Amino acid sequence: MNDYNLGDVRFYIDHDKSFLYTERHDKLTREGVYAEWYNIQQLEGFVPSYDSIADYSFVPDYDFDLSELKEISKEMSNYDVRTGNVAIVTGIDAGRFLLAQFFCRTVNMVNRRKHQVFKSKAEAESWLLSIRKNK
């Protein structure tokens, strides 16, 4: 597993599981999301087809409104080259979970890969592995 720490965002590539893990430990902003997509592509060993788990359960706050979130969802395919499915982990925070669900519903309408929200990393991994079994 390759570990990378780029500021308050940590990336882990697990080639055995074909997973890319992202952990964000700072405020979630529009600019931060775009920077995350860019930085992922710069990682040594990055494989676009790997499934991703984005763990936002450590995010202390977010700074964007629903219109910006909708815009990010639509622009994702232009800036994020990943083709694998994406699981977002929010922890148990209800507001963060609902915001992530809105994002996933919106992005699933314009993107071919699947996006889903989970409260734990274990649930996210199980979902991604079940999709692989059903292919």
Residue, then its C-alpha position, 0 to 999 in steps of 0.5 A: m500500500n502506498d501512502y501519501n500525505l498532501g496537507d490535510v488530505r491523505f491518500y492510500i493506494d491499495h493495489d491488492k484490493s484495487f482501492l484508492y482511499t482518500e481521507r480529508h482532515d480539513k474544511l471541505t470547500r469547492e476549491g478543496v474538492y477540485a484540488e483533491w481530484y487533481n492531486i489524486q491524478q498525480l499520485e505515483g501508482f494511480v490507476p483510474s479504474y480502481d474503486s475509491i473510498a473518500d472518507y470525509s468523516f474527519v471533516p470539521d466543516y464545509d463551505f459551499d451551498l447546494s448550487e455549488l454542490k450541484e455544479i461540482s457534481k456536473e463538472m466531476s466528469n471533466y476534472d476527475v478521471r477516475t472510472g471506478n465506483v466511489a463510496i463516500v464515508t461521512g461518519i454518523d453526522a446526519g447533515r454531512f450524510l444528507l449533503a453527500q446523498f444529494f451529491c451522489r444522486t446528482v452525480n449519478m445522473v450524469n456519470r456512468r460510475k456509481h456513487q454511494v454514501f456510507k457511515s463507515k469505511a467497512e460498509a463502503e468496502s463491502w458495497l464496492l466488493s459486492i458490485r465486483k462480485n455481481k459483474 
